[in-house]
Amino acid sequence: MVDDGTLYRFAGMAGIVAVIALVVSAIALGLFFGGAGAVFGPVNDVAIAIVMVALILPIIAVDRVASPGVGAWLRVVTVAAIAGACLAAVGQLLLVAGVISLETSYVTGGLGIIPVLAWILACFVLSVPMGVLPASTGWPAGAVLLGIVIASVITAATSGPLAWVAWTLVVLALVWWLAALAGSLFGRAELTV
């Protein structure tokens, strides 16, 4: 088993990789829908796969930090989130390889992201009400979830500029949360030295 300090350090690094890949994904998606070229669709898909894979170490690290005191529910969320991240990543890569259709990738992505969203909710719960994780990671997690709900409602009503603004704010909240989580994990790694 990997010692705590090493896990937290590598999980922090993986969080930074997820931030970078998320920004690349958002830019590529904007370029794709802005008409810059079809090549940006696969760039977005690969970047999303990288985000999903990069989340695995932070998911494991949060479980290690919190599991001793919170009970079995977190382990269930952890295993589901890892499985979901893997499913979403594989689906995106199979889409790029031409093995599955865009419609099928909506299924793999949708089924994959649901447990990851549950994990983000768990991070909020572990932070704000429970105090197991720093509140500096919980409030951004809550902003991500609230942003997703608001952006989804807006998108159901319109696909215009307001929807783009709402989803851009969700991406910014995700960057804020992932950076805060990575910083928290780096800080925890330093405490274990």
C-alpha positions as semicolon CSV with decimal commas, in nm:
position;residue;x (nm);y (nm);z (nm)
1;M;0,000;0,000;0,000
2;V;0,121;0,351;-0,084
3;D;0,198;0,568;0,218
4;D;-0,031;0,864;0,288
5;G;0,217;1,138;0,195
6;T;0,292;0,986;-0,144
7;L;-0,077;0,929;-0,219
8;Y;-0,172;1,285;-0,124
9;R;0,117;1,434;-0,323
10;F;0,034;1,237;-0,637
11;A;-0,338;1,303;-0,591
12;G;-0,262;1,677;-0,571
13;M;-0,061;1,651;-0,893
14;A;-0,346;1,458;-1,057
15;G;-0,583;1,737;-0,950
16;I;-0,363;1,990;-1,131
17;V;-0,359;1,765;-1,441
18;A;-0,741;1,756;-1,421
19;V;-0,754;2,137;-1,406
20;I;-0,532;2,171;-1,713
21;A;-0,725;1,906;-1,907
22;L;-1,056;2,069;-1,810
23;V;-0,939;2,406;-1,944
24;V;-0,816;2,240;-2,267
25;S;-1,151;2,062;-2,298
26;A;-1,348;2,384;-2,254
27;I;-1,137;2,573;-2,507
28;A;-1,158;2,287;-2,758
29;L;-1,535;2,263;-2,716
30;G;-1,573;2,637;-2,766
31;L;-1,357;2,623;-3,079
32;F;-1,547;2,320;-3,210
33;F;-1,889;2,483;-3,169
34;G;-1,746;2,815;-3,287
35;G;-1,668;2,657;-3,624
36;A;-1,288;2,642;-3,592
37;G;-1,277;2,284;-3,716
38;A;-1,389;1,929;-3,653
39;V;-1,050;1,837;-3,504
40;F;-1,145;2,016;-3,182
41;G;-1,424;1,766;-3,110
42;P;-1,181;1,477;-3,053
43;V;-0,944;1,708;-2,863
44;N;-1,232;1,784;-2,626
45;D;-1,316;1,413;-2,593
46;V;-0,957;1,314;-2,511
47;A;-0,926;1,601;-2,263
48;I;-1,244;1,485;-2,087
49;A;-1,100;1,132;-2,069
50;I;-0,785;1,277;-1,910
51;V;-0,995;1,468;-1,652
52;M;-1,179;1,148;-1,561
53;V;-0,861;0,942;-1,523
54;A;-0,690;1,221;-1,330
55;L;-0,978;1,227;-1,080
56;I;-0,912;0,868;-0,971
57;L;-0,622;0,954;-0,739
58;P;-0,805;1,243;-0,567
59;I;-1,107;1,013;-0,524
60;I;-0,885;0,754;-0,354
61;A;-0,709;1,021;-0,146
62;V;-1,036;1,169;-0,016
63;D;-1,145;0,819;0,080
64;R;-0,819;0,764;0,270
65;V;-0,850;1,098;0,451
66;A;-1,213;1,057;0,551
67;S;-1,291;0,685;0,574
68;P;-1,173;0,619;0,927
69;G;-1,441;0,839;1,077
70;V;-1,736;0,852;0,840
71;G;-1,853;0,497;0,783
72;A;-1,910;0,270;0,485
73;W;-2,116;0,517;0,278
74;L;-1,801;0,693;0,159
75;R;-1,644;0,367;0,041
76;V;-1,956;0,297;-0,168
77;V;-1,938;0,646;-0,320
78;T;-1,563;0,607;-0,379
79;V;-1,594;0,275;-0,564
80;A;-1,888;0,404;-0,769
81;A;-1,701;0,726;-0,857
82;I;-1,391;0,535;-0,970
83;A;-1,607;0,304;-1,183
84;G;-1,795;0,602;-1,324
85;A;-1,477;0,793;-1,407
86;C;-1,338;0,485;-1,583
87;L;-1,662;0,433;-1,779
88;A;-1,675;0,797;-1,888
89;A;-1,307;0,798;-1,989
90;V;-1,331;0,474;-2,185
91;G;-1,648;0,595;-2,356
92;Q;-1,479;0,917;-2,469
93;L;-1,177;0,729;-2,603
94;L;-1,396;0,474;-2,782
95;L;-1,582;0,766;-2,941
96;V;-1,255;0,917;-3,066
97;A;-1,148;0,575;-3,198
98;G;-1,477;0,543;-3,386
99;V;-1,583;0,231;-3,197
100;I;-1,900;0,387;-3,055
101;S;-2,134;0,656;-3,184
102;L;-2,183;1,000;-3,036
103;E;-2,522;0,887;-2,903
104;T;-2,364;0,588;-2,727
105;S;-2,101;0,818;-2,575
106;Y;-2,386;1,017;-2,420
107;V;-2,486;0,697;-2,240
108;T;-2,135;0,608;-2,122
109;G;-2,068;0,969;-2,027
110;G;-2,401;1,013;-1,851
111;L;-2,377;0,688;-1,658
112;G;-2,015;0,763;-1,576
113;I;-2,065;1,117;-1,455
114;I;-2,352;1,042;-1,214
115;P;-2,134;0,868;-0,950
116;V;-1,864;1,132;-0,999
117;L;-2,124;1,399;-0,919
118;A;-2,222;1,194;-0,613
119;W;-1,856;1,203;-0,509
120;I;-1,846;1,582;-0,552
121;L;-2,153;1,598;-0,327
122;A;-1,971;1,373;-0,079
123;C;-1,677;1,617;-0,084
124;F;-1,918;1,899;0,001
125;V;-2,072;1,696;0,286
126;L;-1,730;1,593;0,418
127;S;-1,620;1,958;0,413
128;V;-1,898;2,191;0,512
129;P;-2,124;2,009;0,757
130;M;-1,878;1,741;0,876
131;G;-1,547;1,931;0,879
132;V;-1,343;1,627;0,774
133;L;-1,209;1,813;0,470
134;P;-1,136;2,186;0,471
135;A;-1,431;2,415;0,399
136;S;-1,214;2,571;0,128
137;T;-1,276;2,254;-0,075
138;G;-1,641;2,216;0,021
139;W;-1,780;2,552;-0,085
140;P;-1,637;2,523;-0,439
141;A;-1,782;2,169;-0,461
142;G;-2,120;2,312;-0,363
143;A;-2,080;2,587;-0,624
144;V;-2,012;2,322;-0,890
145;L;-2,326;2,128;-0,802
146;L;-2,546;2,436;-0,777
147;G;-2,401;2,565;-1,104
148;I;-2,480;2,237;-1,280
149;V;-2,841;2,252;-1,162
150;I;-2,882;2,616;-1,270
151;A;-2,707;2,563;-1,606
152;S;-2,920;2,255;-1,674
153;V;-3,240;2,449;-1,608
154;I;-3,122;2,734;-1,832
155;T;-3,022;2,489;-2,107
156;A;-3,366;2,328;-2,090
157;A;-3,516;2,671;-2,158
158;T;-3,268;2,804;-2,415
159;S;-2,955;2,704;-2,602
160;G;-2,851;3,066;-2,657
161;P;-2,580;3,281;-2,502
162;L;-2,726;3,252;-2,152
163;A;-2,668;2,875;-2,158
164;W;-2,309;2,926;-2,273
165;V;-2,249;3,174;-1,991
166;A;-2,401;2,936;-1,735
167;W;-2,184;2,643;-1,847
168;T;-1,876;2,864;-1,857
169;L;-1,943;2,951;-1,494
170;V;-1,973;2,578;-1,416
171;V;-1,631;2,519;-1,575
172;L;-1,484;2,804;-1,369
173;A;-1,638;2,656;-1,053
174;L;-1,488;2,316;-1,143
175;V;-1,145;2,474;-1,189
176;W;-1,183;2,654;-0,854
177;W;-1,287;2,332;-0,679
178;L;-1,020;2,110;-0,838
179;A;-0,748;2,364;-0,759
180;A;-0,869;2,392;-0,398
181;L;-0,882;2,014;-0,364
182;A;-0,533;1,977;-0,512
183;G;-0,401;2,243;-0,274
184;S;-0,563;2,067;0,020
185;L;-0,408;1,736;-0,079
186;F;-0,063;1,895;-0,122
187;G;-0,101;2,049;0,224
188;R;-0,196;1,714;0,371
189;A;0,110;1,554;0,205
190;E;0,334;1,808;0,377
191;L;0,179;1,725;0,715
192;T;0,266;1,356;0,673
193;V;0,639;1,419;0,616
